[in-house]
Amino acid sequence: MKKFIIAEICVLLALAGGFWLGRVTGDSTSYEDYYDNADKAWAVVKALDEPPVTLDSPDTNRLRKVRAAYREVFDKFPDSLWADDAIYQLASRIPRTDEEAFALFRRLINNYPDSEWADDSMYAIAFASYKIAEDLKRTGTLESVDSYYDRALSLYKQLIALYPGSDLSDQAQFNTAMCHYGKGELNIALSTFDTLREPFRASPLLYQILYVTGEIYLKKQEYENARVEFTNVVDSGDPDLAPLASFGIPQTYLAEGKYQEAIDGYQKVVDLYPDTKAGQDAHFYMGWAYERLGNYDEAIAQLQKAIELYPRNENAANSQVYIGQIAYASEDIASAVDAYQKVADNGTYDYDNRRAAQYWIGKIYEDNGDTDLAIEAYQKLLKNFPEPHREASHQSNNITENHIQSLRSTGF
């Protein structure tokens, strides 16, 4: 029986195959053909699901049929060999953050506690809860973040206690520390990771532990400790974590105000890992470090180079804004406006960044007494960016037709 994997960095969801023998209940008139019919229904759904259909399959009609076929197996044959398999496979074809998937996983855990899929199901709910919390935190929706972290923590601990021999037990222990980290409980997370170092010394998770420990030390402003952890990861040569840890080292210097050391570190990342996300990001951060040193020409040159090389990088828009800020601080109005306009006119950038950039163009002209150009820029703001900035207090939300009319009437 094929198993399905949750594909996410630091997350492994794969267990060995096997069967669970269900309880014997049901209508006595159906006993004669019950199990034969269950086997036939399972054979039909497995044929229909070959090759396995996925959530992102373009053949949505086939996906619907596969889902219906799996549901038929456990609805009609809940005491068969295949009921728990069918529940798990159906739940795996529904988005992990969907309440229906949670309900199916809970049904499997409650009704088939000895199933080979029980620990998978518990892990799936825990991980989905963690992901919801992380997504809410990224979007700034903080009302119920801790409740999702707490649900994940509870389920991870339950999995560890109930299924100590599970292939997922180690990952669950690691993820309990990640939940504390997500909640901002840095000392608890750090202590949890410390307890895992020795038992996980031969585990692939060891360098993940060291890397996240370095991140925690960075947040705690314990920069030397952070560099020690990041260096250990770099020395490991881990293909995924070594570039990130190498980038983490100059991040500690930047936070510490040691800007030349940061620049040297970012250059090392660029040289060693040019084809990685860390290598891309290092180009941008070098520009910011040069600005902190007061080397504005080099900062602008470095940022422009980074934007040219990696226009789709998430730092590109902010770097273009930064160029505008540096230019304006240097009283180079033309270069500042040009930089902001490149942000406002770039449809690939975030709406709020573009709206804010268009606002600053108008604001620069207004502050410098060029009323006509300020009015033109503000009119473009209202036309091209009709929706307000998501930050209610953002200055761009104060630009209205009344403000434009006021500029016209005063000539300033």
C-alpha positions in Angstrom: 0.0 0.0 0.0 1.5 3.3 -1.1 1.9 6.0 1.5 1.7 9.7 1.0 4.2 12.2 2.1 3.9 15.7 3.5 6.5 17.6 1.5 8.0 20.4 3.7 11.5 21.3 4.8 12.4 19.5 8.0 9.3 17.3 7.8 9.3 13.6 6.9 6.0 11.7 6.9 6.7 8.1 5.8 6.0 4.9 7.5 6.4 1.2 6.7 3.5 -0.7 5.1 1.2 -3.2 6.9 -2.4 -4.1 7.6 -4.8 -3.7 10.5 -7.5 -6.4 11.1 -10.8 -4.7 11.9 -13.4 -5.7 14.4 -16.1 -8.2 13.3 -19.5 -6.5 13.5 -22.3 -5.8 11.2 -25.5 -7.2 9.7 -25.4 -11.0 9.8 -27.0 -11.2 6.3 -24.0 -9.5 4.8 -21.3 -11.8 6.4 -21.1 -14.2 3.5 -20.0 -11.6 0.9 -18.9 -8.8 3.2 -15.2 -9.3 3.0 -15.2 -10.4 -0.6 -17.1 -7.2 -1.5 -14.7 -5.1 0.6 -11.8 -6.6 -1.3 -13.4 -5.9 -4.6 -14.2 -2.3 -3.7 -10.6 -1.8 -2.6 -9.3 -3.3 -5.9 -11.6 -0.9 -7.8 -10.4 2.2 -6.0 -6.7 1.2 -6.2 -7.1 0.7 -10.0 -8.8 4.1 -10.3 -6.1 5.7 -8.2 -3.2 4.4 -10.4 -1.1 6.4 -10.8 -2.0 8.1 -7.5 -3.9 11.3 -8.0 -2.7 14.4 -6.1 -4.4 17.5 -4.7 -3.0 19.7 -7.5 -3.9 17.3 -10.3 -5.4 19.1 -13.3 -7.9 16.2 -13.7 -10.3 17.3 -11.0 -13.0 14.9 -12.3 -10.7 12.0 -11.5 -9.8 13.4 -8.2 -13.5 13.6 -7.3 -14.0 10.0 -8.3 -11.1 8.8 -6.3 -12.3 10.6 -3.2 -15.8 9.1 -3.6 -14.4 5.6 -4.1 -12.3 5.8 -1.0 -15.2 7.1 1.0 -17.4 4.2 -0.3 -14.9 1.7 1.1 -14.9 2.9 4.7 -18.6 3.8 4.7 -19.8 0.4 3.4 -17.1 -1.7 4.9 -16.0 -0.1 8.2 -14.9 -3.5 9.7 -12.9 -4.6 6.7 -9.1 -4.8 6.3 -9.2 -1.7 4.2 -11.3 0.8 6.1 -8.5 2.6 7.9 -6.4 2.7 4.7 -9.3 4.2 2.8 -9.9 6.9 5.5 -6.2 7.9 5.4 -6.0 8.0 1.6 -9.1 10.2 1.4 -7.8 12.5 4.1 -4.6 12.8 2.1 -6.5 14.1 -0.9 -8.0 17.0 1.0 -6.0 20.1 1.9 -4.2 19.5 5.2 -5.7 22.7 6.8 -9.2 21.7 5.8 -11.4 20.8 8.8 -12.8 17.8 6.8 -9.3 16.4 6.7 -8.9 16.9 10.4 -12.2 15.1 11.0 -11.2 12.1 8.9 -7.8 11.9 10.7 -9.5 12.1 14.1 -12.0 9.4 12.9 -9.1 7.1 12.1 -7.4 7.7 15.4 -10.5 7.2 17.4 -12.0 4.2 15.5 -8.8 2.4 14.5 -6.3 3.2 17.3 -4.2 0.2 16.3 -4.0 1.1 12.7 -0.6 1.6 11.1 -1.9 5.0 10.0 -2.9 6.3 13.5 0.5 8.0 14.2 0.5 9.4 10.7 -2.9 10.9 11.2 -2.0 12.4 14.6 1.1 13.9 13.1 -0.8 15.2 10.1 -3.2 17.2 12.3 -0.3 18.4 14.5 1.7 19.6 11.5 -1.3 21.2 9.8 -2.0 23.1 13.0 1.6 24.3 13.2 1.5 25.4 9.5 -1.8 27.3 10.2 -0.1 29.1 13.1 3.0 29.9 11.0 0.8 31.3 8.1 -1.3 33.4 10.5 1.9 34.9 12.0 3.3 35.7 8.5 0.1 37.5 7.5 -0.1 39.4 10.8 -3.3 37.7 11.9 -2.3 37.1 15.5 -5.6 36.5 17.3 -5.5 32.7 17.5 -1.9 31.9 16.7 -1.0 30.4 20.1 -4.1 28.2 20.1 -2.8 26.4 16.9 0.7 26.1 18.3 -0.8 24.7 21.5 -2.9 22.2 19.6 0.2 21.0 17.7 2.2 20.8 20.9 -0.5 18.6 22.5 -0.7 16.2 19.6 3.1 15.9 19.2 3.4 15.0 22.9 0.6 12.6 22.6 2.2 10.9 19.5 5.5 10.6 21.4 3.8 9.0 24.4 1.5 6.6 22.5 3.7 5.6 19.7 7.3 5.6 21.0 8.5 3.3 18.3 7.0 5.4 15.5 9.3 6.6 12.7 7.7 10.0 13.4 8.6 10.2 17.1 12.0 11.9 16.5 10.4 14.5 14.2 7.6 15.1 16.7 10.2 15.8 19.4 12.0 18.3 17.1 8.6 19.9 16.2 7.7 20.4 19.9 10.7 22.7 20.2 9.7 24.4 16.9 6.2 25.1 18.4 7.8 26.8 21.4 10.1 28.8 19.0 7.0 29.8 17.0 5.3 31.0 20.1 8.3 33.2 21.0 9.2 31.0 24.0 12.9 31.1 23.1 14.3 29.8 26.4 11.9 26.8 26.4 12.7 26.1 22.8 16.5 26.4 23.5 16.2 24.1 26.5 14.2 21.5 24.4 16.8 21.5 21.6 19.6 21.1 24.1 18.0 18.0 25.5 17.8 16.5 22.0 21.5 17.0 21.1 22.9 13.9 22.6 20.1 11.4 21.7 20.0 12.8 18.2 23.8 12.9 17.6 23.5 10.3 14.8 20.2 11.6 13.5 19.7 13.7 10.3 17.9 16.1 12.6 21.0 17.0 14.5 22.1 19.8 12.1 18.5 21.2 12.0 18.7 21.4 15.8 22.1 23.3 15.6 20.8 25.6 12.9 17.6 26.6 14.7 19.6 26.9 18.0 21.8 29.4 16.1 18.6 31.3 15.0 17.4 31.4 18.6 20.7 32.8 19.9 20.6 35.4 17.1 17.1 36.5 18.4 18.4 36.6 21.9 21.3 38.8 20.8 23.8 36.2 21.9 25.8 36.7 18.7 29.0 34.7 19.6 26.9 31.6 20.6 24.9 32.0 17.3 28.1 32.0 15.3 29.3 28.9 17.0 26.2 27.0 16.1 26.1 28.3 12.5 29.7 27.4 12.0 29.1 23.9 13.2 26.4 23.5 10.6 28.6 25.0 7.8 31.3 22.6 8.7 28.9 19.7 8.4 28.5 20.4 4.7 24.8 19.8 4.8 23.6 20.8 1.3 20.4 22.4 2.5 21.4 23.9 5.8 25.1 24.9 5.2 24.2 27.8 2.9 21.6 29.1 5.4 24.0 28.8 8.3 26.7 30.5 6.2 24.3 33.4 5.7 23.4 33.4 9.4 27.0 34.3 10.3 27.1 37.7 8.7 23.6 38.3 9.9 24.9 38.2 13.4 27.6 40.7 12.5 25.1 43.0 10.9 22.9 42.9 14.0 25.9 43.5 16.2 26.9 46.6 14.2 30.1 45.0 12.8 29.3 46.1 9.2 32.6 45.3 7.5 32.7 41.8 9.0 29.1 41.4 7.8 30.1 42.5 4.2 33.0 40.0 4.2 30.6 37.3 5.4 28.0 38.0 2.8 30.7 38.0 0.1 31.7 34.5 1.3 28.1 33.3 0.9 28.0 34.7 -2.6 31.2 33.0 -3.5 30.4 29.6 -2.0 26.7 29.4 -2.7 25.9 31.5 -5.8 23.0 29.4 -6.9 21.1 29.3 -3.6 18.5 31.6 -2.0 21.1 32.5 0.6 23.5 33.5 -2.1 20.9 35.8 -3.7 19.9 37.4 -0.3 23.6 38.0 0.5 23.8 40.4 -2.5 21.0 42.5 -1.1 22.3 42.5 2.5 25.7 43.6 1.4 24.1 46.8 0.0 22.4 47.5 3.3 25.6 46.9 5.2 27.4 49.4 3.0 24.7 51.9 3.7 25.2 51.4 7.4 28.9 52.2 6.9 28.0 55.4 5.2 29.3 54.2 1.8 26.2 55.3 -0.1 27.6 55.0 -3.6 28.7 51.5 -3.0 25.4 50.7 -1.3 23.4 51.9 -4.3 25.7 50.1 -6.7 25.4 46.8 -4.8 21.6 47.0 -4.5 21.2 47.9 -8.1 23.3 44.9 -9.1 21.3 42.6 -6.8 18.0 43.8 -8.3 19.3 43.4 -11.8 20.6 39.8 -11.0 17.5 38.7 -9.0 14.5 40.8 -9.9 12.1 38.2 -8.5 13.8 38.0 -5.1 11.6 39.0 -2.2 14.2 41.6 -1.3 14.1 43.4 -4.6 11.2 45.8 -3.9 12.5 46.8 -0.5 16.0 47.3 -2.0 14.6 49.6 -4.7 12.8 51.6 -2.0 16.1 51.7 0.0 17.9 53.1 -3.0 15.2 55.8 -3.1 15.7 56.6 0.6 19.5 56.8 0.2 19.2 59.1 -2.8 16.7 61.4 -1.1 18.8 61.6 2.0 21.6 62.6 -0.3 19.3 65.3 -1.8 19.3 63.6 -5.2 15.6 64.1 -5.8 15.7 62.9 -9.4 17.3 59.5 -8.5 15.0 59.1 -5.5 11.9 59.6 -7.6 13.3 57.3 -10.3 13.8 54.6 -7.7 10.4 54.9 -6.2 8.8 55.0 -9.7 10.4 51.6 -10.5 8.7 50.1 -7.5 5.3 51.7 -8.2 5.3 50.6 -11.9 6.4 47.0 -11.3 3.3 44.8 -11.3 5.3 41.9 -9.8 5.8 43.7 -6.5 3.5 43.7 -3.6 0.5 46.1 -3.8 1.2 47.9 -0.6 4.9 48.4 -1.5 3.8 49.8 -4.9 1.2 52.1 -3.4 3.6 53.4 -0.7 6.2 54.1 -3.4 3.8 56.1 -5.5 2.9 58.1 -2.3 6.5 58.9 -1.7 6.9 60.3 -5.1 4.1 62.7 -4.5 5.4 63.5 -1.0 8.9 64.3 -2.3 7.5 66.7 -4.8 5.1 68.2 -2.3 7.9 68.7 0.3 10.1 70.4 -2.3 7.4 72.8 -3.4 6.7 71.2 -6.9 3.0 71.3 -6.5 2.1 70.4 -10.1 4.2 67.2 -10.0 2.9 66.4 -6.5 -0.7 66.6 -7.8 0.1 64.5 -10.8 1.8 61.8 -8.6 -1.1 61.8 -6.1 -3.7 61.5 -8.9 -1.8 58.5 -10.2 -1.9 57.1 -6.7 -5.7 57.4 -6.5 -6.2 56.0 -10.0 -3.7 53.1 -10.0 -4.1 52.1 -6.3 -7.7 52.6 -5.4 -7.6 50.1 -2.4 -6.1 51.5 0.8 -2.9 50.3 2.3 -3.4 47.4 4.6 -1.9 49.5 7.4 -4.8 51.8 8.3 -2.4 54.4 9.7 -0.2 54.5 6.5 0.3 58.0 5.2 -0.8 57.1 1.7 -4.3 56.5 3.1 -4.5 60.3 3.9 -4.3 61.2 0.2 -7.8 62.0 -1.1 -9.3 64.3 -3.7 -9.7 66.9 -0.9 -6.0 66.8 -0.3 -5.3 67.3 -4.0 -7.8 70.2 -4.1 -6.2 71.7 -1.1 -2.8 71.6 -2.9 -4.4 73.3 -6.0 -6.0 76.1 -4.0 -2.9 76.9 -1.9 -0.4 76.3 -4.7 1.7 74.2 -2.3 
